[in-house]
Amino acid sequence: MNTHDPSRREFVQHASTLLAGAALAGLPARAAPAPATPGGRMALGDLRVARMGFGAMRITGAGIWGEPADAASARALLRRALELGVDFIDTADSYGPAVSERLIAEALHPYPAGLVIATKGGLVRPGPDQWAQDARPERLRAACEASLKRLKLERIDLYQLHSPDANVPYADSVGELARLQQAGKIRHIGVSNVDVAQLAQARAIVEVVSVQNRYNVATRQSDPVLEACEQHGIAFIPWGPLAQRQRAAEQPDPRVAALRAIAGERGITESQATLAWLLARSQAMLPIPGTSRIVHLEENVAAAAIRLSDAEMTRVG
Ligand SMILES: NC(=O)c1ccc[n+]([C@@H]2O[C@H](COP(=O)([O-])OP(=O)(O)OC[C@H]3O[C@@H](n4cnc5c(N)ncnc54)[C@H](OP(=O)(O)O)[C@@H]3O)[C@@H](O)[C@H]2O)c1
C-alpha cells in the first residue's frame, strides 16, 4: 500500500480547500470534483460500482421520519453525489417512510446508466426513531411493489432484507425475495443485520451479493461476517461507518484515538480517515456514509482517494 502519496494527499487537500472556499463564498461547490472512483470499483453480482457509495437515510425529517426541512436541498445533495462519481445509493422503504425513495426518484429519474439503487424491506415505522420488524412474505411482496413504484423502476438492482424478523422463519422471508427475483422484480438480493449462520441460511436459498451490517473502527462484532463475505465474493456494506465518533466521546477508544492522530498528521478529517480505514480494511468493503449536507458528502467522497499505509492500519489495530 502507498504510505505517503503526495499527489493523492495534495489532491484531497486541494479539493477540500476549493470546496471550503466555495462554501464560504456562498457559491455552489462545483469547482473541485472529488470522484468516488479512486477507491476502485467492485462487483455486486454482475454489476460494478465505485467503492464509495451514499447512504440516503439522512435526507428525511428528524428521527428518519417525514419530509426533510428542505426537500430541494435533499434533491441537490443526491444530484451532487452523482456528479462526484457515486454510482451506488442505499435507501429503504422505511426511511421516512417512503420519503427517501421518493426524493431519489424526484432528483435522479430518469436514472443514468450504471447507477445502482439499493433498497430494503422488512422494517416498519410506528413513529420517529422507532423501527419494528415485519418480514412476513406478504408484507415483503407489498413493500417491494411499493418501492418499485416510488423509485419508478421495473426491476430493483439490489433488494436487501433489512433485518431478520423474530416472528417469521428467516427462510420464509428470504424465500419470498427469491420468488420476487424469479418474477423479475429484483435483480440481486442482499441481507442485512445478520450473523454468520443467518448469512449461510440465506445463501442456501438464494445467491446473496451483499451484506449490510453495522461496522466501524470501534464496532467490529461483524468481523466474522466480513470474513465470510470475503470468502464468498460478497460485498460488505458497513452501516453507521462514522458512528464511532459519538461512541468515542462517551467512552475513549484507543483505536479511534490512533485514527484521529493519523488524520491530524495527514491533514485530513476524522471522517475521511475513518472511511479510508474501511476501504483499506477489506476489498469487500463498500462504504455508504450518510449525510444531509453537501459539504460532508464532498468531504466523504474525497476519502476514496486516500490510502492508509500498512503501518497506519497496524497503529489503528
Ligand atoms: N441496514 C441497516 O439496518 C441500516 C441502519 C442504519 C443505516 N443504514 C444505512 O447506512 C447509511 C449510513 O449510516 P448512518 O447514516 O446511520 O451513519 P453514518 O454514515 O456513520 O453517519 C451519519 C452521521 O454522521 C454525520 N456526518 C456524515 N458525514 C460527516 C462528516 N464528513 N463530518 C461530520 N459529520 C458527518 C451526519 O450528519 P450530517 O447530516 O450533518 O452530515 C450523520 O449524523 C445510512 O444512510 C443508511 O443508508 C442501514
The ligand as an SDF file (V2000), in Angstrom:
LIG
                    3D

 48 52  0  0  0  0  0  0  0  0999 V2000
  -29.1670   -1.7750    7.3660 N   0  0  0  0  0  0  0  0  0  0  0  0
  -29.4390   -1.0610    8.4380 C   0  0  0  0  0  0  0  0  0  0  0  0
  -30.0220   -1.5500    9.4160 O   0  0  0  0  0  0  0  0  0  0  0  0
  -29.0160    0.3720    8.4760 C   0  0  0  0  0  0  0  0  0  0  0  0
  -29.0750    1.1070    9.6680 C   0  0  0  0  0  0  0  0  0  0  0  0
  -28.6590    2.4400    9.6500 C   0  0  0  0  0  0  0  0  0  0  0  0
  -28.1850    3.0000    8.4690 C   0  0  0  0  0  0  0  0  0  0  0  0
  -28.1560    2.2670    7.3240 N   0  0  0  0  0  0  0  0  0  0  0  0
  -27.6240    2.8290    6.0590 C   0  0  0  0  0  0  0  0  0  0  0  0
  -26.2830    3.2130    6.2910 O   0  0  0  0  0  0  0  0  0  0  0  0
  -26.0920    4.5690    5.9070 C   0  0  0  0  0  0  0  0  0  0  0  0
  -25.0310    5.1920    6.7870 C   0  0  0  0  0  0  0  0  0  0  0  0
  -25.3650    5.0560    8.1530 O   0  0  0  0  0  0  0  0  0  0  0  0
  -25.7290    6.3030    9.0750 P   0  0  0  0  0  0  0  0  0  0  0  0
  -26.2490    7.4190    8.2300 O   0  0  0  0  0  0  0  0  0  0  0  0
  -26.5480    5.7790   10.1740 O   0  0  0  0  0  0  0  0  0  0  0  0
  -24.3810    6.6560    9.7720 O   0  0  0  0  0  0  0  0  0  0  0  0
  -23.0080    7.3620    9.3270 P   0  0  0  0  0  0  0  0  0  0  0  0
  -22.8850    7.4120    7.8720 O   0  0  0  0  0  0  0  0  0  0  0  0
  -21.9720    6.6790   10.1080 O   0  0  0  0  0  0  0  0  0  0  0  0
  -23.1350    8.8020    9.9570 O   0  0  0  0  0  0  0  0  0  0  0  0
  -24.0840    9.7250    9.5820 C   0  0  0  0  0  0  0  0  0  0  0  0
  -23.9700   10.8630   10.5730 C   0  0  0  0  0  0  0  0  0  0  0  0
  -22.6840   11.4500   10.5050 O   0  0  0  0  0  0  0  0  0  0  0  0
  -22.7800   12.8100   10.0910 C   0  0  0  0  0  0  0  0  0  0  0  0
  -21.7420   13.0240    9.0840 N   0  0  0  0  0  0  0  0  0  0  0  0
  -21.6680   12.4820    7.8420 C   0  0  0  0  0  0  0  0  0  0  0  0
  -20.5490   12.8830    7.2150 N   0  0  0  0  0  0  0  0  0  0  0  0
  -19.9020   13.6970    8.0770 C   0  0  0  0  0  0  0  0  0  0  0  0
  -18.6840   14.4250    8.0100 C   0  0  0  0  0  0  0  0  0  0  0  0
  -17.9110   14.3680    6.9200 N   0  0  0  0  0  0  0  0  0  0  0  0
  -18.3200   15.1670    9.0780 N   0  0  0  0  0  0  0  0  0  0  0  0
  -19.0870   15.2250   10.1870 C   0  0  0  0  0  0  0  0  0  0  0  0
  -20.2590   14.5480   10.3180 N   0  0  0  0  0  0  0  0  0  0  0  0
  -20.6560   13.7900    9.2610 C   0  0  0  0  0  0  0  0  0  0  0  0
  -24.1680   13.0100    9.5620 C   0  0  0  0  0  0  0  0  0  0  0  0
  -24.6490   14.2850    9.8840 O   0  0  0  0  0  0  0  0  0  0  0  0
  -24.8990   15.3910    8.7160 P   0  0  0  0  0  0  0  0  0  0  0  0
  -26.2050   15.0270    8.0970 O   0  0  0  0  0  0  0  0  0  0  0  0
  -24.9070   16.6620    9.4650 O   0  0  0  0  0  0  0  0  0  0  0  0
  -23.7470   15.2830    7.7780 O   0  0  0  0  0  0  0  0  0  0  0  0
  -24.9610   11.9410   10.3040 C   0  0  0  0  0  0  0  0  0  0  0  0
  -25.4070   12.4450   11.5520 O   0  0  0  0  0  0  0  0  0  0  0  0
  -27.4920    5.1830    6.0530 C   0  0  0  0  0  0  0  0  0  0  0  0
  -27.6240    6.3780    5.3050 O   0  0  0  0  0  0  0  0  0  0  0  0
  -28.3530    4.0540    5.5530 C   0  0  0  0  0  0  0  0  0  0  0  0
  -28.4020    4.0790    4.1360 O   0  0  0  0  0  0  0  0  0  0  0  0
  -28.5570    0.9700    7.3230 C   0  0  0  0  0  0  0  0  0  0  0  0
  1  2  1  0
  2  3  2  0
  2  4  1  0
  4  5  1  0
  4 48  2  0
  5  6  2  0
  6  7  1  0
  7  8  2  0
  8  9  1  0
  8 48  1  0
  9 10  1  0
  9 46  1  0
 10 11  1  0
 11 12  1  0
 11 44  1  0
 12 13  1  0
 13 14  1  0
 14 15  2  0
 14 16  1  0
 14 17  1  0
 17 18  1  0
 18 19  2  0
 18 20  1  0
 18 21  1  0
 21 22  1  0
 22 23  1  0
 23 24  1  0
 23 42  1  0
 24 25  1  0
 25 26  1  0
 25 36  1  0
 26 27  1  0
 26 35  1  0
 27 28  2  0
 28 29  1  0
 29 30  1  0
 29 35  2  0
 30 31  1  0
 30 32  2  0
 32 33  1  0
 33 34  2  0
 34 35  1  0
 36 37  1  0
 36 42  1  0
 37 38  1  0
 38 39  2  0
 38 40  1  0
 38 41  1  0
 42 43  1  0
 44 45  1  0
 44 46  1  0
 46 47  1  0
M  CHG  2   8   1  16  -1
M  END
$$$$
